Amino acid sequence: MTLEFPDDLKYLDSHEYVRMDGEIATIGISAFAIEQLGDIVFLELPDEGDQIEKEVSCGSIESVKSVEDQK
């Protein structure tokens, strides 16, 4: 797998990212994280329009291998 790191994404060491467009944040996880997680069985994300804070969990991803909080 070839990993790409677009310039407009800010990454955490845990392979989560944020893309800012003014006051709008798009959050996600890297292709590497997706590969490591395996099958995702549950995903909890903030609702569109919710306020989120830096370094505060705003969701979680559960897979057959692990549970990860999204910050």
PQR file with spaces between the fields and no chain letter, atoms N, CA, C, O and H, PARSE charges and radii, in Angstrom:
ATOM       1  N    MET     1       0.849   -1.172    0.000 -0.4000 1.5000
ATOM       2  CA   MET     1       0.000    0.000    0.000 -0.0000 2.0000
ATOM       3  C    MET     1       0.897    1.238    0.000  0.5500 1.7000
ATOM       4  O    MET     1       1.859    1.319    0.763 -0.5500 1.4000
ATOM       5  N    THR     2       0.572    2.189   -0.855 -0.4000 1.5000
ATOM       6  CA   THR     2       1.273    3.462   -0.895 -0.0000 2.0000
ATOM       7  C    THR     2       0.499    4.473   -0.058  0.5500 1.7000
ATOM       8  O    THR     2      -0.688    4.706   -0.291 -0.5500 1.4000
ATOM       9  H    THR     2      -0.210    2.124   -1.474  0.4000 1.0000
ATOM      10  N    LEU     3       1.173    5.067    0.911 -0.4000 1.5000
ATOM      11  CA   LEU     3       0.522    6.049    1.774 -0.0000 2.0000
ATOM      12  C    LEU     3       0.713    7.445    1.204  0.5500 1.7000
ATOM      13  O    LEU     3       1.804    7.802    0.759 -0.5500 1.4000
ATOM      14  H    LEU     3       2.136    4.878    1.100  0.4000 1.0000
ATOM      15  N    GLU     4      -0.359    8.233    1.222 -0.4000 1.5000
ATOM      16  CA   GLU     4      -0.305    9.621    0.787 -0.0000 2.0000
ATOM      17  C    GLU     4      -0.630   10.519    1.968  0.5500 1.7000
ATOM      18  O    GLU     4      -1.433   10.155    2.827 -0.5500 1.4000
ATOM      19  H    GLU     4      -1.245    7.943    1.584  0.4000 1.0000
ATOM      20  N    PHE     5      -0.011   11.685    2.013 -0.4000 1.5000
ATOM      21  CA   PHE     5      -0.223   12.643    3.091 -0.0000 2.0000
ATOM      22  C    PHE     5      -0.521   14.014    2.488  0.5500 1.7000
ATOM      23  O    PHE     5       0.381   14.840    2.349 -0.5500 1.4000
ATOM      24  H    PHE     5       0.642   11.980    1.315  0.4000 1.0000
ATOM      25  N    PRO     6      -1.788   14.261    2.127 -0.5600 1.5000
ATOM      26  CA   PRO     6      -2.133   15.561    1.540  0.2800 2.0000
ATOM      27  C    PRO     6      -1.736   16.717    2.453  0.5500 1.7000
ATOM      28  O    PRO     6      -1.838   16.621    3.676 -0.5500 1.4000
ATOM      29  N    ASP     7      -1.284   17.804    1.844 -0.4000 1.5000
ATOM      30  CA   ASP     7      -0.808   18.970    2.597 -0.0000 2.0000
ATOM      31  C    ASP     7      -1.889   19.643    3.433  0.5500 1.7000
ATOM      32  O    ASP     7      -1.575   20.313    4.417 -0.5500 1.4000
ATOM      33  H    ASP     7      -1.202   17.882    0.850  0.4000 1.0000
ATOM      34  N    ASP     8      -3.159   19.476    3.060 -0.4000 1.5000
ATOM      35  CA   ASP     8      -4.226   20.173    3.786 -0.0000 2.0000
ATOM      36  C    ASP     8      -4.751   19.386    4.984  0.5500 1.7000
ATOM      37  O    ASP     8      -5.707   19.820    5.627 -0.5500 1.4000
ATOM      38  H    ASP     8      -3.414   18.932    2.261  0.4000 1.0000
ATOM      39  N    LEU     9      -4.146   18.240    5.298 -0.4000 1.5000
ATOM      40  CA   LEU     9      -4.553   17.439    6.452 -0.0000 2.0000
ATOM      41  C    LEU     9      -3.541   17.590    7.576  0.5500 1.7000
ATOM      42  O    LEU     9      -2.335   17.630    7.331 -0.5500 1.4000
ATOM      43  H    LEU     9      -3.369   17.888    4.776  0.4000 1.0000
ATOM      44  N    LYS    10      -4.030   17.675    8.809 -0.4000 1.5000
ATOM      45  CA   LYS    10      -3.178   17.713   10.005 -0.0000 2.0000
ATOM      46  C    LYS    10      -3.368   16.384   10.725  0.5500 1.7000
ATOM      47  O    LYS    10      -4.488   16.025   11.087 -0.5500 1.4000
ATOM      48  H    LYS    10      -5.009   17.643    9.008  0.4000 1.0000
ATOM      49  N    TYR    11      -2.267   15.650   10.934 -0.4000 1.5000
ATOM      50  CA   TYR    11      -2.324   14.304   11.503 -0.0000 2.0000
ATOM      51  C    TYR    11      -1.896   14.257   12.964  0.5500 1.7000
ATOM      52  O    TYR    11      -1.040   15.027   13.398 -0.5500 1.4000
ATOM      53  H    TYR    11      -1.357   15.941   10.640  0.4000 1.0000
ATOM      54  N    LEU    12      -2.506   13.340   13.720 -0.4000 1.5000
ATOM      55  CA   LEU    12      -2.047   12.967   15.053 -0.0000 2.0000
ATOM      56  C    LEU    12      -1.183   11.721   14.917  0.5500 1.7000
ATOM      57  O    LEU    12      -1.234   11.046   13.889 -0.5500 1.4000
ATOM      58  H    LEU    12      -3.202   12.714   13.368  0.4000 1.0000
ATOM      59  N    ASP    13      -0.388   11.405   15.941 -0.4000 1.5000
ATOM      60  CA   ASP    13       0.421   10.186   15.928 -0.0000 2.0000
ATOM      61  C    ASP    13      -0.444    8.930   15.835  0.5500 1.7000
ATOM      62  O    ASP    13       0.032    7.877   15.410 -0.5500 1.4000
ATOM      63  H    ASP    13      -0.346   11.954   16.776  0.4000 1.0000
ATOM      64  N    SER    14      -1.712    9.038   16.230 -0.4000 1.5000
ATOM      65  CA   SER    14      -2.631    7.896   16.226 -0.0000 2.0000
ATOM      66  C    SER    14      -3.319    7.707   14.871  0.5500 1.7000
ATOM      67  O    SER    14      -4.278    6.943   14.767 -0.5500 1.4000
ATOM      68  H    SER    14      -2.099    9.893   16.575  0.4000 1.0000
ATOM      69  N    HIS    15      -2.836    8.398   13.830 -0.4000 1.5000
ATOM      70  CA   HIS    15      -3.328    8.259   12.453 -0.0000 2.0000
ATOM      71  C    HIS    15      -4.710    8.856   12.225  0.5500 1.7000
ATOM      72  O    HIS    15      -5.386    8.508   11.257 -0.5500 1.4000
ATOM      73  H    HIS    15      -2.056    9.019   13.914  0.4000 1.0000
ATOM      74  N    GLU    16      -5.132    9.749   13.108 -0.4000 1.5000
ATOM      75  CA   GLU    16      -6.355   10.515   12.888 -0.0000 2.0000
ATOM      76  C    GLU    16      -5.952   11.817   12.207  0.5500 1.7000
ATOM      77  O    GLU    16      -4.824   12.286   12.360 -0.5500 1.4000
ATOM      78  H    GLU    16      -4.583   10.032   13.895  0.4000 1.0000
ATOM      79  N    TYR    17      -6.893   12.400   11.447 -0.4000 1.5000
ATOM      80  CA   TYR    17      -6.579   13.673   10.806 -0.0000 2.0000
ATOM      81  C    TYR    17      -7.755   14.629   10.892  0.5500 1.7000
ATOM      82  O    TYR    17      -8.889   14.239   11.166 -0.5500 1.4000
ATOM      83  H    TYR    17      -7.809   12.018   11.323  0.4000 1.0000
ATOM      84  N    VAL    18      -7.445   15.890   10.649 -0.4000 1.5000
ATOM      85  CA   VAL    18      -8.470   16.927   10.526 -0.0000 2.0000
ATOM      86  C    VAL    18      -8.118   17.786    9.319  0.5500 1.7000
ATOM      87  O    VAL    18      -6.949   18.081    9.067 -0.5500 1.4000
ATOM      88  H    VAL    18      -6.524   16.208   10.426  0.4000 1.0000
ATOM      89  N    ARG    19      -9.136   18.178    8.586 -0.4000 1.5000
ATOM      90  CA   ARG    19      -8.988   19.134    7.487 -0.0000 2.0000
ATOM      91  C    ARG    19      -9.869   20.327    7.849  0.5500 1.7000
ATOM      92  O    ARG    19     -11.080   20.183    8.011 -0.5500 1.4000
ATOM      93  H    ARG    19     -10.086   17.939    8.791  0.4000 1.0000
ATOM      94  N    MET    20      -9.266   21.490    7.974 -0.4000 1.5000
ATOM      95  CA   MET    20     -10.009   22.701    8.321 -0.0000 2.0000
ATOM      96  C    MET    20     -10.337   23.483    7.055  0.5500 1.7000
ATOM      97  O    MET    20      -9.497   23.652    6.172 -0.5500 1.4000
ATOM      98  H    MET    20      -8.281   21.608    7.843  0.4000 1.0000
ATOM      99  N    ASP    21     -11.577   23.957    6.989 -0.4000 1.5000
ATOM     100  CA   ASP    21     -12.026   24.839    5.916 -0.0000 2.0000
ATOM     101  C    ASP    21     -12.787   25.965    6.599  0.5500 1.7000
ATOM     102  O    ASP    21     -14.002   25.882    6.781 -0.5500 1.4000
ATOM     103  H    ASP    21     -12.260   23.820    7.707  0.4000 1.0000
ATOM     104  N    GLY    22     -12.072   27.011    6.974 -0.4000 1.5000
ATOM     105  CA   GLY    22     -12.668   28.066    7.792 -0.0000 2.0000
ATOM     106  C    GLY    22     -12.955   27.509    9.172  0.5500 1.7000
ATOM     107  O    GLY    22     -12.037   27.078    9.871 -0.5500 1.4000
ATOM     108  H    GLY    22     -11.085   27.078    6.826  0.4000 1.0000
ATOM     109  N    GLU    23     -14.221   27.512    9.574 -0.4000 1.5000
ATOM     110  CA   GLU    23     -14.610   26.969   10.881 -0.0000 2.0000
ATOM     111  C    GLU    23     -15.166   25.555   10.774  0.5500 1.7000
ATOM     112  O    GLU    23     -15.652   25.003   11.761 -0.5500 1.4000
ATOM     113  H    GLU    23     -14.967   27.862    9.006  0.4000 1.0000
ATOM     114  N    ILE    24     -15.098   24.966    9.582 -0.4000 1.5000
ATOM     115  CA   ILE    24     -15.602   23.610    9.352 -0.0000 2.0000
ATOM     116  C    ILE    24     -14.436   22.631    9.416  0.5500 1.7000
ATOM     117  O    ILE    24     -13.430   22.805    8.727 -0.5500 1.4000
ATOM     118  H    ILE    24     -14.703   25.415    8.781  0.4000 1.0000
ATOM     119  N    ALA    25     -14.576   21.597   10.250 -0.4000 1.5000
ATOM     120  CA   ALA    25     -13.546   20.564   10.383 -0.0000 2.0000
ATOM     121  C    ALA    25     -14.077   19.245    9.834  0.5500 1.7000
ATOM     122  O    ALA    25     -15.181   18.818   10.173 -0.5500 1.4000
ATOM     123  H    ALA    25     -15.393   21.456   10.810  0.4000 1.0000
ATOM     124  N    THR    26     -13.282   18.610    8.987 -0.4000 1.5000
ATOM     125  CA   THR    26     -13.574   17.262    8.517 -0.0000 2.0000
ATOM     126  C    THR    26     -12.567   16.350    9.191  0.5500 1.7000
ATOM     127  O    THR    26     -11.361   16.574    9.085 -0.5500 1.4000
ATOM     128  H    THR    26     -12.386   18.957    8.712  0.4000 1.0000
ATOM     129  N    ILE    27     -13.051   15.310    9.893 -0.4000 1.5000
ATOM     130  CA   ILE    27     -12.158   14.409   10.614 -0.0000 2.0000
ATOM     131  C    ILE    27     -12.176   13.033    9.964  0.5500 1.7000
ATOM     132  O    ILE    27     -13.147   12.651    9.311 -0.5500 1.4000
ATOM     133  H    ILE    27     -14.031   15.129    9.980  0.4000 1.0000
ATOM     134  N    GLY    28     -11.085   12.296   10.156 -0.4000 1.5000
ATOM     135  CA   GLY    28     -11.013   10.953    9.595 -0.0000 2.0000
ATOM     136  C    GLY    28      -9.813   10.205   10.132  0.5500 1.7000
ATOM     137  O    GLY    28      -9.110   10.680   11.024 -0.5500 1.4000
ATOM     138  H    GLY    28     -10.296   12.606   10.686  0.4000 1.0000
ATOM     139  N    ILE    29      -9.592    9.026    9.575 -0.4000 1.5000
ATOM     140  CA   ILE    29      -8.427    8.217    9.933 -0.0000 2.0000
ATOM     141  C    ILE    29      -7.696    7.824    8.656  0.5500 1.7000
ATOM     142  O    ILE    29      -8.291    7.749    7.581 -0.5500 1.4000
ATOM     143  H    ILE    29     -10.164    8.640    8.851  0.4000 1.0000
ATOM     144  N    SER    30      -6.407    7.578    8.791 -0.4000 1.5000
ATOM     145  CA   SER    30      -5.574    7.270    7.636 -0.0000 2.0000
ATOM     146  C    SER    30      -5.863    5.876    7.088  0.5500 1.7000
ATOM     147  O    SER    30      -6.471    5.040    7.757 -0.5500 1.4000
ATOM     148  H    SER    30      -5.923    7.640    9.664  0.4000 1.0000
ATOM     149  N    ALA    31      -5.414    5.646    5.861 -0.4000 1.5000
ATOM     150  CA   ALA    31      -5.541    4.325    5.244 -0.0000 2.0000
ATOM     151  C    ALA    31      -4.813    3.277    6.081  0.5500 1.7000
ATOM     152  O    ALA    31      -5.277    2.143    6.197 -0.5500 1.4000
ATOM     153  H    ALA    31      -4.919    6.324    5.318  0.4000 1.0000
ATOM     154  N    PHE    32      -3.672    3.652    6.666 -0.4000 1.5000
ATOM     155  CA   PHE    32      -2.933    2.724    7.524 -0.0000 2.0000
ATOM     156  C    PHE    32      -3.783    2.303    8.716  0.5500 1.7000
ATOM     157  O    PHE    32      -3.836    1.119    9.048 -0.5500 1.4000
ATOM     158  H    PHE    32      -3.294    4.573    6.571  0.4000 1.0000
ATOM     159  N    ALA    33      -4.452    3.263    9.367 -0.4000 1.5000
ATOM     160  CA   ALA    33      -5.306    2.949   10.517 -0.0000 2.0000
ATOM     161  C    ALA    33      -6.452    2.035   10.108  0.5500 1.7000
ATOM     162  O    ALA    33      -6.783    1.092   10.825 -0.5500 1.4000
ATOM     163  H    ALA    33      -4.409    4.225    9.097  0.4000 1.0000
ATOM     164  N    ILE    34      -7.052    2.311    8.967 -0.4000 1.5000
ATOM     165  CA   ILE    34      -8.145    1.464    8.478 -0.0000 2.0000
ATOM     166  C    ILE    34      -7.655    0.036    8.275  0.5500 1.7000
ATOM     167  O    ILE    34      -8.333   -0.918    8.657 -0.5500 1.4000
ATOM     168  H    ILE    34      -6.782    3.077    8.384  0.4000 1.0000
ATOM     169  N    GLU    35      -6.487   -0.107    7.679 -0.4000 1.5000
ATOM     170  CA   GLU    35      -5.918   -1.441    7.453 -0.0000 2.0000
ATOM     171  C    GLU    35      -5.641   -2.152    8.779  0.5500 1.7000
ATOM     172  O    GLU    35      -5.910   -3.347    8.907 -0.5500 1.4000
ATOM     173  H    GLU    35      -5.937    0.669    7.370  0.4000 1.0000
ATOM     174  N    GLN    36      -5.109   -1.430    9.762 -0.4000 1.5000
ATOM     175  CA   GLN    36      -4.788   -2.027   11.057 -0.0000 2.0000
ATOM     176  C    GLN    36      -6.037   -2.404   11.851  0.5500 1.7000
ATOM     177  O    GLN    36      -6.030   -3.397   12.578 -0.5500 1.4000
ATOM     178  H    GLN    36      -4.891   -0.460    9.659  0.4000 1.0000
ATOM     179  N    LEU    37      -7.103   -1.624   11.720 -0.4000 1.5000
ATOM     180  CA   LEU    37      -8.336   -1.901   12.460 -0.0000 2.0000
ATOM     181  C    LEU    37      -9.043   -3.153   11.964  0.5500 1.7000
ATOM     182  O    LEU    37      -9.663   -3.863   12.755 -0.5500 1.4000
ATOM     183  H    LEU    37      -7.109   -0.817   11.130  0.4000 1.0000
ATOM     184  N    GLY    38      -8.962   -3.430   10.693 -0.4000 1.5000
ATOM     185  CA   GLY    38      -9.718   -4.558   10.150 -0.0000 2.0000
ATOM     186  C    GLY    38     -11.177   -4.167    9.970  0.5500 1.7000
ATOM     187  O    GLY    38     -11.482   -3.013    9.672 -0.5500 1.4000
ATOM     188  H    GLY    38      -8.458   -2.853   10.051  0.4000 1.0000
ATOM     189  N    ASP    39     -12.073   -5.123   10.149 -0.4000 1.5000
ATOM     190  CA   ASP    39     -13.499   -4.863    9.951 -0.0000 2.0000
ATOM     191  C    ASP    39     -14.040   -3.940   11.037  0.5500 1.7000
ATOM     192  O    ASP    39     -13.919   -4.232   12.226 -0.5500 1.4000
ATOM     193  H    ASP    39     -11.825   -6.061   10.391  0.4000 1.0000
ATOM     194  N    ILE    40     -14.636   -2.830   10.622 -0.4000 1.5000
ATOM     195  CA   ILE    40     -15.247   -1.880   11.558 -0.0000 2.0000
ATOM     196  C    ILE    40     -16.661   -2.353   11.859  0.5500 1.7000
ATOM     197  O    ILE    40     -17.447   -2.606   10.946 -0.5500 1.4000
ATOM     198  H    ILE    40     -14.734   -2.593    9.656  0.4000 1.0000
ATOM     199  N    VAL    41     -16.984   -2.472   13.164 -0.4000 1.5000
ATOM     200  CA   VAL    41     -18.298   -2.979   13.565 -0.0000 2.0000
ATOM     201  C    VAL    41     -19.194   -1.890   14.145  0.5500 1.7000
ATOM     202  O    VAL    41     -20.406   -2.082   14.241 -0.5500 1.4000
ATOM     203  H    VAL    41     -16.345   -2.266   13.905  0.4000 1.0000
ATOM     204  N    PHE    42     -18.622   -0.748   14.534 -0.4000 1.5000
ATOM     205  CA   PHE    42     -19.412    0.351   15.094 -0.0000 2.0000
ATOM     206  C    PHE    42     -18.648    1.646   14.904  0.5500 1.7000
ATOM     207  O    PHE    42     -17.428    1.688   15.063 -0.5500 1.4000
ATOM     208  H    PHE    42     -17.637   -0.591   14.455  0.4000 1.0000
ATOM     209  N    LEU    43     -19.372    2.705   14.561 -0.4000 1.5000
ATOM     210  CA   LEU    43     -18.773    4.019   14.358 -0.0000 2.0000
ATOM     211  C    LEU    43     -19.669    5.061   15.014  0.5500 1.7000
ATOM     212  O    LEU    43     -20.860    5.145   14.716 -0.5500 1.4000
ATOM     213  H    LEU    43     -20.363    2.672   14.431  0.4000 1.0000
ATOM     214  N    GLU    44     -19.085    5.856   15.912 -0.4000 1.5000
ATOM     215  CA   GLU    44     -19.817    6.942   16.573 -0.0000 2.0000
ATOM     216  C    GLU    44     -19.095    8.245   16.259  0.5500 1.7000
ATOM     217  O    GLU    44     -17.926    8.414   16.606 -0.5500 1.4000
ATOM     218  H    GLU    44     -18.117    5.788   16.155  0.4000 1.0000
ATOM     219  N    LEU    45     -19.795    9.164   15.603 -0.4000 1.5000
ATOM     220  CA   LEU    45     -19.225   10.454   15.223 -0.0000 2.0000
ATOM     221  C    LEU    45     -20.135   11.576   15.697  0.5500 1.7000
ATOM     222  O    LEU    45     -21.318   11.351   15.956 -0.5500 1.4000
ATOM     223  H    LEU    45     -20.744    9.027   15.321  0.4000 1.0000
ATOM     224  N    PRO    46     -19.590   12.789   15.811 -0.5600 1.5000
ATOM     225  CA   PRO    46     -20.452   13.920   16.175  0.2800 2.0000
ATOM     226  C    PRO    46     -21.441   14.192   15.043  0.5500 1.7000
ATOM     227  O    PRO    46     -21.183   13.863   13.885 -0.5500 1.4000
ATOM     228  N    ASP    47     -22.568   14.793   15.393 -0.4000 1.5000
ATOM     229  CA   ASP    47     -23.543   15.196   14.382 -0.0000 2.0000
ATOM     230  C    ASP    47     -23.021   16.405   13.627  0.5500 1.7000
ATOM     231  O    ASP    47     -22.258   17.204   14.171 -0.5500 1.4000
ATOM     232  H    ASP    47     -22.777   15.060   16.333  0.4000 1.0000
ATOM     233  N    GLU    48     -23.432   16.538   12.381 -0.4000 1.5000
ATOM     234  CA   GLU    48     -23.054   17.704   11.600 -0.0000 2.0000
ATOM     235  C    GLU    48     -23.492   18.962   12.343  0.5500 1.7000
ATOM     236  O    GLU    48     -24.631   19.068   12.797 -0.5500 1.4000
ATOM     237  H    GLU    48     -24.052   15.890   11.939  0.4000 1.0000
ATOM     238  N    GLY    49     -22.575   19.906   12.456 -0.4000 1.5000
ATOM     239  CA   GLY    49     -22.869   21.159   13.150 -0.0000 2.0000
ATOM     240  C    GLY    49     -22.488   21.164   14.617  0.5500 1.7000
ATOM     241  O    GLY    49     -22.469   22.228   15.236 -0.5500 1.4000
ATOM     242  H    GLY    49     -21.650   19.821   12.086  0.4000 1.0000
ATOM     243  N    ASP    50     -22.178   19.990   15.205 -0.4000 1.5000
ATOM     244  CA   ASP    50     -21.752   19.939   16.607 -0.0000 2.0000
ATOM     245  C    ASP    50     -20.430   20.678   16.784  0.5500 1.7000
ATOM     246  O    ASP    50     -19.582   20.671   15.892 -0.5500 1.4000
ATOM     247  H    ASP    50     -22.193   19.126   14.702  0.4000 1.0000
ATOM     248  N    GLN    51     -20.262   21.308   17.929 -0.4000 1.5000
ATOM     249  CA   GLN    51     -18.994   21.941   18.292 -0.0000 2.0000
ATOM     250  C    GLN    51     -18.075   20.865   18.864  0.5500 1.7000
ATOM     251  O    GLN    51     -18.500   20.079   19.711 -0.5500 1.4000
ATOM     252  H    GLN    51     -20.950   21.314   18.654  0.4000 1.0000
ATOM     253  N    ILE    52     -16.828   20.820   18.414 -0.4000 1.5000
ATOM     254  CA   ILE    52     -15.859   19.890   18.990 -0.0000 2.0000
ATOM     255  C    ILE    52     -14.677   20.695   19.504  0.5500 1.7000
ATOM     256  O    ILE    52     -14.401   21.794   19.023 -0.5500 1.4000
ATOM     257  H    ILE    52     -16.483   21.458   17.726  0.4000 1.0000
ATOM     258  N    GLU    53     -13.978   20.132   20.493 -0.4000 1.5000
ATOM     259  CA   GLU    53     -12.845   20.819   21.100 -0.0000 2.0000
ATOM     260  C    GLU    53     -11.565   20.036   20.855  0.5500 1.7000
ATOM     261  O    GLU    53     -11.577   18.807   20.785 -0.5500 1.4000
ATOM     262  H    GLU    53     -14.201   19.239   20.883  0.4000 1.0000
ATOM     263  N    LYS    54     -10.481   20.750   20.729 -0.4000 1.5000
ATOM     264  CA   LYS    54      -9.171   20.149   20.536 -0.0000 2.0000
ATOM     265  C    LYS    54      -8.840   19.226   21.710  0.5500 1.7000
ATOM     266  O    LYS    54      -9.038   19.589   22.869 -0.5500 1.4000
ATOM     267  H    LYS    54     -10.472   21.748   20.785  0.4000 1.0000
ATOM     268  N    GLU    55      -8.334   18.027   21.398 -0.4000 1.5000
ATOM     269  CA   GLU    55      -7.884   17.033   22.381 -0.0000 2.0000
ATOM     270  C    GLU    55      -9.003   16.458   23.252  0.5500 1.7000
ATOM     271  O    GLU    55      -8.722   15.859   24.290 -0.5500 1.4000
ATOM     272  H    GLU    55      -8.173   17.732   20.456  0.4000 1.0000
ATOM     273  N    VAL    56     -10.261   16.628   22.849 -0.4000 1.5000
ATOM     274  CA   VAL    56     -11.394   16.052   23.572 -0.0000 2.0000
ATOM     275  C    VAL    56     -12.045   15.029   22.647  0.5500 1.7000
ATOM     276  O    VAL    56     -12.325   15.331   21.487 -0.5500 1.4000
ATOM     277  H    VAL    56     -10.489   17.115   22.006  0.4000 1.0000
ATOM     278  N    SER    57     -12.285   13.822   23.152 -0.4000 1.5000
ATOM     279  CA   SER    57     -12.884   12.772   22.338 -0.0000 2.0000
ATOM     280  C    SER    57     -14.220   13.231   21.764  0.5500 1.7000
ATOM     281  O    SER    57     -15.052   13.797   22.473 -0.5500 1.4000
ATOM     282  H    SER    57     -12.057   13.577   24.094  0.4000 1.0000
ATOM     283  N    CYS    58     -14.414   12.978   20.467 -0.4000 1.5000
ATOM     284  CA   CYS    58     -15.670   13.372   19.824 -0.0000 2.0000
ATOM     285  C    CYS    58     -16.340   12.197   19.126  0.5500 1.7000
ATOM     286  O    CYS    58     -17.315   12.387   18.398 -0.5500 1.4000
ATOM     287  H    CYS    58     -13.739   12.518   19.891  0.4000 1.0000
ATOM     288  N    GLY    59     -15.837   10.996   19.335 -0.4000 1.5000
ATOM     289  CA   GLY    59     -16.430    9.818   18.721 -0.0000 2.0000
ATOM     290  C    GLY    59     -15.574    8.604   18.976  0.5500 1.7000
ATOM     291  O    GLY    59     -14.559    8.677   19.667 -0.5500 1.4000
ATOM     292  H    GLY    59     -15.045   10.842   19.926  0.4000 1.0000
ATOM     293  N    SER    60     -15.991    7.478   18.411 -0.4000 1.5000
ATOM     294  CA   SER    60     -15.198    6.261   18.570 -0.0000 2.0000
ATOM     295  C    SER    60     -15.397    5.339   17.376  0.5500 1.7000
ATOM     296  O    SER    60     -16.404    5.403   16.670 -0.5500 1.4000
ATOM     297  H    SER    60     -16.816    7.419   17.849  0.4000 1.0000
ATOM     298  N    ILE    61     -14.411    4.485   17.176 -0.4000 1.5000
ATOM     299  CA   ILE    61     -14.446    3.465   16.138 -0.0000 2.0000
ATOM     300  C    ILE    61     -14.194    2.133   16.822  0.5500 1.7000
ATOM     301  O    ILE    61     -13.196    1.970   17.525 -0.5500 1.4000
ATOM     302  H    ILE    61     -13.593    4.432   17.749  0.4000 1.0000
ATOM     303  N    GLU    62     -15.088    1.188   16.620 -0.4000 1.5000
ATOM     304  CA   GLU    62     -14.892   -0.159   17.151 -0.0000 2.0000
ATOM     305  C    GLU    62     -14.691   -1.112   15.981  0.5500 1.7000
ATOM     306  O    GLU    62     -15.430   -1.081   14.997 -0.5500 1.4000
ATOM     307  H    GLU    62     -15.898    1.321   16.049  0.4000 1.0000
ATOM     308  N    SER    63     -13.683   -1.952   16.111 -0.4000 1.5000
ATOM     309  CA   SER    63     -13.441   -2.967   15.092 -0.0000 2.0000
ATOM     310  C    SER    63     -13.339   -4.317   15.783  0.5500 1.7000
ATOM     311  O    SER    63     -13.414   -4.418   17.007 -0.5500 1.4000
ATOM     312  H    SER    63     -13.083   -1.977   16.910  0.4000 1.0000
ATOM     313  N    VAL    64     -13.169   -5.333   14.983 -0.4000 1.5000
ATOM     314  CA   VAL    64     -13.001   -6.659   15.564 -0.0000 2.0000
ATOM     315  C    VAL    64     -11.688   -6.752   16.326  0.5500 1.7000
ATOM     316  O    VAL    64     -11.495   -7.680   17.111 -0.5500 1.4000
ATOM     317  H    VAL    64     -13.108   -5.251   13.988  0.4000 1.0000
ATOM     318  N    LYS    65     -10.774   -5.793   16.103 -0.4000 1.5000
ATOM     319  CA   LYS    65      -9.467   -5.811   16.754 -0.0000 2.0000
ATOM     320  C    LYS    65      -9.336   -4.839   17.917  0.5500 1.7000
ATOM     321  O    LYS    65      -8.591   -5.122   18.854 -0.5500 1.4000
ATOM     322  H    LYS    65     -10.931   -5.040   15.465  0.4000 1.0000
ATOM     323  N    SER    66     -10.043   -3.683   17.895 -0.4000 1.5000
ATOM     324  CA   SER    66      -9.834   -2.681   18.944 -0.0000 2.0000
ATOM     325  C    SER    66     -10.946   -1.645   18.972  0.5500 1.7000
ATOM     326  O    SER    66     -11.824   -1.621   18.109 -0.5500 1.4000
ATOM     327  H    SER    66     -10.649   -3.453   17.133  0.4000 1.0000
ATOM     328  N    VAL    67     -10.886   -0.780   20.000 -0.4000 1.5000
ATOM     329  CA   VAL    67     -11.774    0.381   20.126 -0.0000 2.0000
ATOM     330  C    VAL    67     -10.878    1.603   20.217  0.5500 1.7000
ATOM     331  O    VAL    67      -9.949    1.624   21.025 -0.5500 1.4000
ATOM     332  H    VAL    67     -10.173   -0.800   20.701  0.4000 1.0000
ATOM     333  N    GLU    68     -11.138    2.628   19.401 -0.4000 1.5000
ATOM     334  CA   GLU    68     -10.329    3.840   19.379 -0.0000 2.0000
ATOM     335  C    GLU    68     -11.217    5.056   19.578  0.5500 1.7000
ATOM     336  O    GLU    68     -12.233    5.197   18.897 -0.5500 1.4000
ATOM     337  H    GLU    68     -11.893    2.611   18.745  0.4000 1.0000
ATOM     338  N    ASP    69     -10.845    5.945   20.512 -0.4000 1.5000
ATOM     339  CA   ASP    69     -11.519    7.234   20.655 -0.0000 2.0000
ATOM     340  C    ASP    69     -10.969    8.180   19.608  0.5500 1.7000
ATOM     341  O    ASP    69      -9.769    8.175   19.334 -0.5500 1.4000
ATOM     342  H    ASP    69     -10.020    5.831   21.065  0.4000 1.0000
ATOM     343  N    GLN    70     -11.840    8.998   19.014 -0.4000 1.5000
ATOM     344  CA   GLN    70     -11.431    9.999   18.037 -0.0000 2.0000
ATOM     345  C    GLN    70     -11.288   11.336   18.732  0.5500 1.7000
ATOM     346  O    GLN    70     -12.220   11.800   19.388 -0.5500 1.4000
ATOM     347  H    GLN    70     -12.815    9.003   19.236  0.4000 1.0000
ATOM     348  N    LYS    71     -10.120   11.963   18.594 -0.4000 1.5000
ATOM     349  CA   LYS    71      -9.858   13.272   19.205 -0.0000 2.0000
ATOM     350  C    LYS    71      -9.606   14.287   18.126  0.5500 1.7000
ATOM     351  O    LYS    71      -9.364   15.457   18.424 -0.5500 1.4000
ATOM     352  H    LYS    71      -9.362   11.586   18.061  0.4000 1.0000
